[in-house]
Amino acid sequence: MMVDQVDTKKTAKPLRKGALIKVKKNDYLDSLEAQASDLSAPAYIFEGPGEILAVKGDYAQVRWRLPVPDVWLRIDQLENWS
Protein backbone atom coordinates (compact mmCIF):
# COMPACT_ATOMS: atom_id res chain seq x y z
CA MET A 1 0.00 0.00 0.00
CA MET A 2 1.44 3.38 -1.01
CA VAL A 3 1.21 6.31 1.33
CA ASP A 4 1.38 9.84 -0.02
CA GLN A 5 4.06 11.87 1.65
CA VAL A 6 3.04 15.26 2.90
CA ASP A 7 5.50 18.10 2.44
CA THR A 8 5.95 19.50 5.93
CA LYS A 9 8.21 22.38 4.94
CA LYS A 10 6.79 25.76 5.71
CA THR A 11 6.51 27.82 2.59
CA ALA A 12 7.38 31.48 2.81
CA LYS A 13 4.59 33.93 2.24
CA PRO A 14 4.89 35.51 -1.19
CA LEU A 15 6.07 39.09 -1.21
CA ARG A 16 3.53 41.56 -2.46
CA LYS A 17 2.81 45.27 -2.69
CA GLY A 18 3.23 47.04 0.64
CA ALA A 19 5.50 44.38 2.18
CA LEU A 20 8.50 45.57 4.18
CA ILE A 21 11.63 43.82 2.96
CA LYS A 22 15.40 43.67 3.00
CA VAL A 23 17.81 42.24 0.44
CA LYS A 24 19.39 38.81 0.97
CA LYS A 25 23.07 39.73 0.89
CA ASN A 26 24.51 36.49 -0.52
CA ASP A 27 21.84 36.16 -3.20
CA TYR A 28 22.30 39.75 -4.32
CA LEU A 29 26.12 39.79 -4.32
CA ASP A 30 26.22 36.67 -6.54
CA SER A 31 23.74 38.11 -9.04
CA LEU A 32 23.96 39.73 -12.44
CA GLU A 33 22.33 42.86 -10.96
CA ALA A 34 25.19 43.29 -8.49
CA GLN A 35 27.75 42.95 -11.27
CA ALA A 36 26.00 45.70 -13.24
CA SER A 37 25.91 48.09 -10.24
CA ASP A 38 28.42 49.86 -8.02
CA LEU A 39 31.22 47.71 -6.64
CA SER A 40 29.87 47.92 -3.11
CA ALA A 41 26.16 47.90 -2.42
CA PRO A 42 24.90 50.32 0.23
CA ALA A 43 24.39 48.75 3.66
CA TYR A 44 20.80 50.02 3.97
CA ILE A 45 19.51 47.55 1.37
CA PHE A 46 20.63 44.63 3.55
CA GLU A 47 19.33 46.18 6.78
CA GLY A 48 15.93 47.35 5.52
CA PRO A 49 13.21 48.19 5.62
CA GLY A 50 12.34 48.83 2.04
CA GLU A 51 8.75 48.84 0.84
CA ILE A 52 7.54 47.01 -2.26
CA LEU A 53 5.68 49.45 -4.47
CA ALA A 54 4.89 47.14 -7.38
CA VAL A 55 5.45 43.58 -8.53
CA LYS A 56 5.83 42.62 -12.20
CA GLY A 57 6.83 39.08 -13.04
CA ASP A 58 9.96 38.12 -11.12
CA TYR A 59 10.79 41.70 -10.10
CA ALA A 60 9.65 44.10 -7.39
CA GLN A 61 10.00 47.88 -7.30
CA VAL A 62 11.42 48.85 -3.90
CA ARG A 63 11.40 52.23 -2.17
CA TRP A 64 13.77 52.85 0.74
CA ARG A 65 13.02 55.26 3.57
CA LEU A 66 15.92 57.41 2.45
CA PRO A 67 16.29 60.08 -0.24
CA VAL A 68 17.41 57.58 -2.90
CA PRO A 69 15.78 56.43 -6.14
CA ASP A 70 13.40 53.46 -6.24
CA VAL A 71 14.97 50.27 -7.62
CA TRP A 72 13.79 47.08 -9.30
CA LEU A 73 15.15 43.87 -7.76
CA ARG A 74 14.43 40.19 -8.33
CA ILE A 75 11.93 38.86 -5.81
CA ASP A 76 14.10 35.83 -5.01
CA GLN A 77 16.74 38.26 -3.67
CA LEU A 78 14.29 39.74 -1.15
CA GLU A 79 13.06 38.57 2.24
CA ASN A 80 10.58 39.87 4.78
CA TRP A 81 12.02 42.48 7.12
CA SER A 82 11.71 41.84 10.81
N, C-alpha and C positions, 0 to 999 in steps of 0.2 A: 504494500500500500504506500503510495507516494504522499508525502506531506508537503504542502506549499510552505516555503520559508518566508517569513515576514521580515521585511527590512526594518530593523529597529533603530537605524541611524536617524537622528533628528535632522531634518532639512532646515536650512536657514530660510528665514522669511525673505521673499524677494524685495529688492530695493525698489522704491517707487517715489514719485514726486512728493516732496516735503520731508523725506527721510533725512536725518542727520547722520553724516558719514565721516569716515576718514579713509585715507589711502593705505592699502596694504603695502608696506615698504618693499619687501622682497619681490612681490609680484610686479610692482611698478618699475623698480630698478632694473629688472631683467627684460623689460618690454621694449618694443619698437618706439613707443611714445617717449620713453625716457631717453633713448638714443637720439631722438629728433629734437630734444629740448636742451636747456642749459645743462652744464656738466653736473651741477649739484642742485637737486630739487630743494625747494624751501621747506623748512621743518614743519611749518603750519599745516601742510597737506597730510602729514603723517600723524599729527596730533589732533586735528579736527577742532571743532566740528565744521563741516561744510554742509550745505543744504542742496539736495537735488532739486533742480528747477524743472527739468524735463528729461524724459527717457525716450530714445529713438533707437530701436534695434538693440545692439549690444553696447550702446553708449549712453552716458548720463551727463547732462549739463550741470556743473557744480558751481555754486557761489559760496565764497568764503566770507567770513565776517570781518574782512579787512578790505582796505581800498585797493583791490587787485581785480583784474578782469576775470570773468567767468571762464571756465574751461570745460572741455568735453573729455571725459575719461571712460575707459572700458569698465563696464559694470563688474566684471570679474576681478578688477583691481581695487574694488571698494568693499568696505565692511561697515556695519552699523557702529556708530560712535556711542561710547558709554563712559 
